[in-house]
Amino acid sequence: MIYYFTALVISYSMDPDTVTKSYVWYDRERHCQEAMNDSLADPLYTQLYELYDDLHMTCVVSDQVSFVLKPKLRPEGEPWETKP
């Protein structure tokens, strides 16, 4: 299994011509989703929602690999075979 760096992106407009984005990086998409589902970013989101327009929060998966889970090597032959 391959994991990719994932950003929790919060974007908002301070004025009509400017979009501001903030990023929190995670080494796995699951961690980013957990942060959103467990309401870890809610206090910041709530404050920005009250102050600025066009607020969005999402997880964006990058194309940069963070971790590769390699399968374990197995002995050759069938598991029921015994070697002399």
C-alpha positions in Angstrom: 0.0 0.0 0.0 1.2 3.5 -0.8 0.4 6.6 1.3 0.6 10.1 0.0 1.0 13.4 1.8 -2.4 15.1 2.2 -3.2 18.7 3.1 -6.1 20.0 5.1 -6.8 23.1 3.1 -8.8 26.0 4.5 -9.5 28.7 2.0 -11.4 32.0 2.4 -11.8 35.4 0.9 -10.7 38.5 2.8 -11.8 40.7 0.0 -13.3 40.0 -3.5 -9.9 39.9 -5.3 -8.0 37.7 -2.8 -8.3 34.1 -1.8 -6.2 33.1 1.2 -5.3 29.4 1.8 -3.9 27.7 4.9 -2.5 24.2 4.9 -1.9 21.6 7.5 0.1 18.6 6.2 -0.5 15.0 7.1 1.4 11.9 6.0 -1.8 10.0 5.2 -5.2 10.9 3.9 -6.9 9.0 6.7 -5.3 11.4 9.3 -6.6 14.4 7.5 -10.1 12.9 7.3 -9.9 12.1 11.0 -9.0 15.7 11.8 -12.1 16.9 9.9 -14.4 14.2 11.2 -13.3 14.7 14.9 -13.9 18.4 14.6 -10.3 19.3 15.4 -10.3 22.3 13.1 -13.8 23.5 14.1 -12.7 26.4 16.4 -10.6 27.9 13.6 -13.2 27.2 11.0 -15.9 28.8 13.1 -13.9 32.0 13.7 -13.0 32.3 10.0 -16.6 31.6 9.0 -17.8 34.5 11.1 -15.1 36.9 9.8 -14.7 36.1 6.1 -16.7 35.0 3.0 -16.5 32.0 0.8 -14.9 29.6 3.3 -14.0 26.1 2.3 -12.3 23.2 4.1 -11.2 20.0 2.4 -8.5 17.4 2.3 -6.3 17.4 -0.8 -4.2 14.4 -1.6 -0.8 15.2 -3.2 1.1 13.1 -5.7 4.1 12.9 -3.3 4.6 9.5 -1.6 4.9 9.7 2.2 5.2 6.0 3.0 5.2 2.6 1.1 4.0 -0.4 3.0 5.9 -3.4 1.5 4.7 -6.9 1.8 6.7 -9.3 4.0 8.9 -11.9 2.3 7.5 -15.4 2.6 9.4 -18.6 2.5 9.6 -20.4 -0.8 7.4 -23.4 -1.5 3.9 -24.3 -0.2 3.3 -23.8 3.6 2.6 -27.5 4.1 5.8 -28.6 2.5 8.7 -29.5 4.8 12.3 -29.4 3.9 14.5 -32.4 4.7 
